[in-house]
Amino acid sequence: MDGVAEVTFEQVARQPVESRGERFDYGSEAPFQFGVLRVPAGDGPFAVAAIVHGGCWLAAYDYRHVERMAEVLTARGLATWVIEYRRIGHAGGGWPGTFRDVARGLDHLRVLAAGHRLDLARVVVVGHSAGGQLALWLAARPKVAAGSELYVAEPLSVAGVVVLAGITDLRSYALGSGSCNAAVPDLMGGLARSVGNRYDEASPLELVPLGVAVRLVHGAVDAIVPIEQSRRFVDAERRGKGDVALDVIPLAGHFDLVAPFAPAWSTVEKRIIELVARAERVPR
């Protein structure tokens, strides 16, 4: 679109980060099984934004480009937990390792909660792009059947999900012509025609309604993840009577949503704070 200066990945990745947070391992099989925790000053307990980064599920893109985003949210009073995980190109990445890693990463908040004043009743998962797919799947884990390779007994419940330019339909996204689209069969171990049961278990569109509040934010000129990915998910959630809303940000591209210096950020932050506030009003 002429005249639109979209935020680039390089701009996001170059953002300075003053606080590096504290790293904790949630697994020992690979060097990528860790998360970075930031906790605000004060007595707590603190609501948690668990952040799952994107990057087409590829080893080339790690967690560091969402560090500034986490730092900003912590300054707003939220604890943040940035989950790293094995990706395509890592030993054990793809199916089922990538999914198992983010699940273990999220559940590790139970280990961290008491020592770091975390309120596990107010955990909101935030995911960008491929991380949006993983974030939605994390919220849907109670739907995973006991016989699945992805099954975990008593997964950590979340209060809501904020999805930023998320990939919600793996089946349709895999048919696109971009390099990120081409990563889907590598993630899943094949196309849906050969491993359709895996798509049934991991593609968010197949899991609606999720049973938690979902807020989606999408840039109107996103060339990496078409806005139809968000719209189709919203339509499906509404048919299932789910609690869902979509914000379309004019003139915003794919990376504007993880750039606190961009105009789109105010909407992202508003939606995260909204779901945290809703959790505070739920009787416990």
N, C-alpha and C positions, 0 to 999 in steps of 0.2 A: 504494500500500500504506500503510495507516494507520500512523502513528507512525514512519515512516522519513524522516529528514532527509537527503535526497540532496544531494551537493555540486552547486552550480549553476555554469554557465559563468562567471557574473559573479564568483563566489568564486575560481575558478581564474585568471581574467584579472587580478584585483586583487592577486595575490601579489607581494610585493616581490622584485626581482631586484637583487642587489648587483653582479654581474659581467656586463657586457654582451657579453663575448666579442669575437671579431674577425671582421669581415664580409669575405667573399671572394666576388667574382662568378665564376660558372661559365659565364655567357653574356652577350651584349651586345645581344640583340634586344629585351629588355624589362627594366624596372626590378625585376622580381620574380625574376630569375634569379641568386640568391645563396644563400649559406649562412652560418651563424654558428658559428664554431669556438671551443670551449673546450678547453684542454689543462691537465692537472694539473701541479703542480710536480714536478720530478724529472727523471731522465735518460731515462725511457721505455725502449724504445718502448711506446706505450700502445694498449690495445684501444680500439675506437671504437664508440660507440652513435650510429648515424645515425638521427635522429628525423624522421619525416614527420608533420606535424600534420594534424588533421582539420578539420571545418567544412563538410561536405557538398560539398566541392570548390568552394565559393563564394568569390567575391572579398571578401565581407564579413568573412571570418574569416582572419586572417593567422597568422604563426608565433608571435606574442608570448605567447600563452597557454601555450606549452610551454617558455618560457624558464626558469622556476623549476625545472621538471622536469630540464632539461639541467644547470642549475647544481648541483642535488643529486647527479646522477650523476657529474659531474666531481669533486665533493668526495669521492666514493667511489673515485676513482682512474681513471675512464674519461675519455678524450677524448670530447667530444660534438660532433656536426655536425648542426645543425638546418637542414633543407633548406626553403627557400621556393621557390615555383613559381607559374606562371600558373594561374589558376583561372577558373571560369565567371564571365563578366562582364569579364574582361580580354581585350584583343586577343590572339588566339592561344591563349586558354585552351580547355579542353575537349579534344576529340579533334582531332589527336594531341598538341597542344602540352603539355598537363598531364603526359602520360606521358613525353614527350621531356625535359621539364624535370627531373622527379625522377630520370630516368636519368642525365642529364648531371650533376646535382647529386651523385649518389652516386659516379659515376665520377671526379668532380673530386678525390676523396680521393687519387687517384694523384698529382695535381699537388702536393697539400699534404703528402704523407706524409713526404718526406725532411726538409723544413724544419721540421716540427712533431712529429717523433718519433712517427709513427703506425704501428701494426702492422696492415698490410692483411690479414694472415691472421686477424685477430681483429676483424672488422667484424660487428656485429650490428645489423640494422635494426629499429627500433621504430616502430610506427605506431598511431595512434589513430583509430578510427571510419573516415571516408573515407581517412584516412592509413593505416589498417590494410590497406585494399584495395590501396593503392599500394605499401605495404611488401611485401606478399605477391607482388605482380606483379614488383617489383624482384628478388626472390629467384628468380623463375621465368623471368627473361629468357633464360637459355640455351635455353628451349623455343620462343622466338619465331622463326618461320620467316624465312628470308632475304628473302622477298618482301614482308614486312609493313612498314607504315609505321612500326612501332615497333622494327624490327630494329636492333640495334647489334652490330657485331663485337666479340667478346671483352669482354663486360660484366664489371664488377668482381664477383668472387665474394663471397658473404657466408657467414659461419659459421652464421647462424641468423636467425630472425625472431621478435620478440615482438609479438603483436597484441593491442591493447587495445580491446575492444568493436568489433571490426573488421567491416566489410562484406565478406563473402567471396563472396556470390552476387549479382552485379549483376542477373541476370535476374529473380530472385524479389523482390529488394529494390525494383526499379523499379515493381513492382505495388502497393506499399504506399500508404497514404493521407497520409503525412506530407510535410512540405516537403522533408526530406532525400531521401525516396524520389523525389520529383518531380524532383530534380536529376539523377538518373541519365541520362534521355534527353538532357538538355542536355550532360552530360559526354561521352556516347557518340555524339551526333549522331543519336539516334533510339532507338526501342525495338528489342528483339531481333528482332522480326518483319521489320524493314526493314534492319538492319545487324548481323545475327546473327554474321557473321564477326568483327566487332569485339569482341563479347562473348566469343567463343571465345578471342580473343587476350589479353583483359584481365581477365576475371572469374576470380578465384583458384580457384573451385570447378572451372572447366574445365581447370585446369592441374595438378591433383594427379596423382601426388605431386610435390611441389616439388623434392625431392632434398636439402633441408637441414632441420635441426631447426626445428620450429615450436612455439612456446608461446603459447597463447591465454589471455587473462584477460578475464572478462566479469562484469559486475554482474548479480545475480539479478533486479533490478527495473529494468533498463534499458528505458526507454520509447521510445528513439530508434532503437536497433539491437536487434532481438529476439535473445535468446540462441540461438535456433534457427540464426542465421547462423553462430555458432561451432560449435554441435553438428553441423550438417550437414557443415561443413568437416572437423571431426575424424573423423567417420565415413568420409568419402571418403578422407582421408589414410590412415586405418588399413586400409581395403580395399586401398589401394595399397602397404601395408607402410611407410608413411612414419613418421618420428620425430616424434610429435606428442603434446601433452598440453593439457588444458583445466583452468583453475582457475575455478570459479564462486564469486564473492564474495557471501555473504549480505548483504542490505540495501543493497548498493551500486548506484548508478545509473550513468549514462553518463559523468559527468565525475569521479567518484571516482577513476578509474584514472589520471588525469593530475594529481592533487592530492597532492603529497608530505605534506600535513598530514592526509590521510584514512587510515583503517585499511587500505584496500585497497592502499596504496602498498607496504607491506612485501612483498606477493606480487609486485607488478610488479618491484620492485628485485631480489628473489630470482631471478626467472626470467631477467632480463637478466644478472645475475652468473653464473648457472648456465651459460648458453650461452657466455659469454666464457671461463669456466673449462674447458668442454669443448673449446673451440678450442685452449686452451693445451696440452691433452693429445694433440692430433692431431699426429703426426710431420710435419715440414715439411722 
